[in-house]
Structures are given as C-alpha cells and as structure tokens.
Amino acid sequence: MMTFSGRILIIDAERGAREKLAECLTERGYDVTTTGPGDAALALMHNQRFHVLLVDVGEDGEAGLSLLKSVKASDPDVVAIMMAAYGSIRNAVDCMREGAHDYLLKPIQPDKLCGRLHEIMARRVGPGNGAQQGEYLIPTDRFESMIAQSVAMQRIFQLIQDVAPMDSTILITGETGTGKELAAKAIHSNSSRRNGPFVTVNCGAVPENLMESELFGYQKGAFTSAAETKKGRLELANGGTLFLDEIGDISMRMQVDLLRVLENRVFYRVGGTQPLEADFRVIAATNRDLKASVATGDFREDFYYRLNVISFEMPPLRERKEDIPLLAEHFLLRYIQETGKAVRRISRGAMDEMMLHEWPGNIRELRNAIERAVVIGKSDQIVPEELPFYQPECPPPVFSGSLRQMEQAHITHVLVENDWNMSRCARLLGIDRSTLYNKIKRYNIQKSK
C-alpha cells in the first residue's frame, strides 16, 4: 500500500468520531493527531506544523470559525477542511470565506474520506510550484467561476489546468446546464491568451442566414442594410479565444466554411475580396452526441475530428450530488444579496428533497430553484414546499382485492402521484430502486402518455 507522510490534525468535540477518522487515516500511512476544539487544539498547532486540519464547525459554527481565524493568522499556508452537518452548511461557507479550502458533509464515511484524501494528497508539489518539496497541493472547492467538491469535478479542474497552456482546439461535451461555458472561460483564463478577448458564438441561437455575417463580418454595401463595414466574431477574437457554443446545431454549409478557417485561419468578410487573418484559439461545446451525428450524416466527419483534438465531458449534477449543498448555498447567498430577502438558510427537509431530485436541468435548474425559493419564501429558511419540483406526500386511496392487486394498485398510485420520479417513489415505498423496477416489470405497470 502506498503511504504518505502528511501530518493531519483532527479537531472534533466528539471523541468517538475523531478517533474513528484517525484510525482510518493512520492505516493509510498518515501521521494523525486528534484533539477537541478550543485551547488544546491551539496549543497543538503552536507546537507542531500540520499539513491538513479536519475541523468540525460545531452546531453554532462560531467555534470552528474562531479557530480557523486564529490558525490562519499564525500559519496562512495550513489547509483546513471543515466538517459540517446539513444545518451548519452556512457556517462552513463562512469558514471558506476565512480561508478554508473545502468542507465535507456529516456523517462522514471513513472509507470515502480516505479515498478522497488519497487522491488529493498523493500529488506532491514538484520544483517550481511555490511550496516546499514534500508538501501537498490541495485543490479547492472553487476554480475560476466553477464550484464543486466532488472527485469528478476536481478531475475536471485539474484537466483544465493541464490543457489551458496549450493552444489546441478543445471540444467540451455534456448535458444542458452542466457548466460548459464556465469551463471554456476557465481554460481561457488560465491560458497565455488570458489578456485577449473571449468571444462567444451561440450556434443554436443565430439564424442560419445570419451566421455567415455574424462570424465573418461584412463589407459596406455587401447587402441592402450594410451601411458600414462590420467586423465579425472571428476578427473580434483575434489574440484571444473563440467559443463556439452549441456547435452541434450549426449548418452543414457553415461547417465547411469553419473547417477551412480552422485549417489556415484565413477568411473573407461577406462582400469582401481581401483575405483576412486572425489568431485565436477555438473551444467548442455541445450537448449533442456528435459522433452519432457523424454516423447519421448530420455532422461532417472531417469537421468533427478537427474540433475533437482534446475533449472532455462535464458530468451531470445527478452523478455528483455531493456538490448540491455547496452549490445551493452559493446560489442562496447570491439571491439573498440581490433580493434583500430575509432567507438565511436551507432547511434539512428542503436539502433532502434536493438530494433526491434527479436534476434534468443540472446546475441551471438548481440555480433557478433556489432563486424561486428565495423570491417566494415567507420565512428565514427555504422549506420543501418552496421548491418547484416538490410534490407533497398524499395518502393513498383505500384499495380492495387480493394482496397482489393491492400492491400493484398502491405502487401505481405512488408512481402517478410523483410523476414517476423513481428515487422519490422508492423512498416513499420503503424499497430500493432496483426492487421498484422489478415490481414495475412484474406487474407490467405502464406510464401513461
């Protein structure tokens, strides 16, 4: 087993909890010390230097916040990971403002924590990275404008850092609302072109008959309404990055024209005869399966491979639900500031509903849900009834017949009442999703159209 010499201090008022974490980390080769909060923790940190602190924020959050401030004042480089229950997420967010790198939700699963620390801390800092040899690089929960603590998104953050310095064309795929444009902006911000323009073209929003002049610009008199010469997006992106959003919606004709430009960076304005050159990096994004579109003839194969030099997929929110509390708190703070409403936190019930929801609209849907809840909220906390997807649990009607018939009727009722949300239905029925699927198949329950 690979071992690590990282020194970790666990600060938690619950002795059993901190000892359980310590046992797990010690088995993995970490040098672990545990203590309760308060003066004992400060005394330990005064006498020893730790790479990582695992700090319980406490019920009111004040103790954890105060401790963090004291630690950062004496050792700004120490990495603090806060541990918070649902009700204290806001406190954890306050701690991050004071310099904490991350927070974990309680109850913490030791194996999951160890796996995460293994991935985070195994990467030692090399020469020239601004730290002492043998110390660790710890990714934060924020990278540019993206917010996440999941392993899947930490990998995306690292990938962006790896590819940003190159000038290769990049294709970002993923469902609507997963943050493809934010990833593109992060690549631009971490590249040598960061001081140049970031120009966006939404290929799905510009009508086909206007796309040519939008991209290439036009000369004065090129058509009736061309009263003056206008630069296109390609010229405007010179020295920077051209972001082609929803590239899967672009016409076959424009695919040919863009392919030619990507090959030699030479183009003509509409109505112009003088060749123009522009130096820009191309990042494209789509929520479509371009490989499947190539197979059906809806997307040019040569254009696809020209775009797909480097590609990665943004994971959907349902596959990284550990990011939901952090994102929800971020949007809550944002809309509190914008609206001036007295909402201060998200109730445990509302957070449970958000963790169960499948989020087909991903982060955009979550953002809109929090905005709506803040706007219509009547108290100091968001409650389940204020979430747009919430469906109250209705008591089932009384059924008669055999046990089999009653079970079939009850399952059908729950499915219909909850719009076939499988996670919610399984929870209400007290069974897991696989059992629910088996019962639907056994009783041949069909979803009405």
Sequence and secondary structure as in RCSB ss.txt:
>XXXX:A:sequence
MMTFSGRILIIDAERGAREKLAECLTERGYDVTTTGPGDAALALMHNQRFHVLLVDVGEDGEAGLSLLKSVKASD
PDVVAIMMAAYGSIRNAVDCMREGAHDYLLKPIQPDKLCGRLHEIMARRVGPGNGAQQGEYLIPTDRFESMIAQS
VAMQRIFQLIQDVAPMDSTILITGETGTGKELAAKAIHSNSSRRNGPFVTVNCGAVPENLMESELFGYQKGAFTS
AAETKKGRLELANGGTLFLDEIGDISMRMQVDLLRVLENRVFYRVGGTQPLEADFRVIAATNRDLKASVATGDFR
EDFYYRLNVISFEMPPLRERKEDIPLLAEHFLLRYIQETGKAVRRISRGAMDEMMLHEWPGNIRELRNAIERAVV
IGKSDQIVPEELPFYQPECPPPVFSGSLRQMEQAHITHVLVENDWNMSRCARLLGIDRSTLYNKIKRYNIQKSK
>XXXX:A:secstr
      EEEEE S HHHHHHHHHHHHHTT EEEEE SSHHHHHHHHHS  SEEEEE  SSSHHHHHHHHHHHHH 
TT EEEEEE GGGHHHHHHHHHTT  EEEESS  HHHHHHHHHHHHSSB  TTSSS TT B    SEETTEE  S
HHHHHHHHHHHHHTTS   EEEE  TTS HHHHHHHHHHTSTTTTS EEEEETTTS HHHHHHHHHEE TTSSTT
  S EE HHHHTTTSEEEEETGGGS HHHHHHHHHHHHH EE  BT  S EE   EEEEEESS HHHHHHHTSS 
HHHHHHHTTEEEE   GGG GGGHHHHHHHHHHHHHHHH     EE HHHHHHHHH   TTHHHHHHHHHHHHHH
H  SSEE GGGSTT           S HHHHHHHHHHHHHHHTTT HHHHHHHHTS HHHHHHHHHHHT     
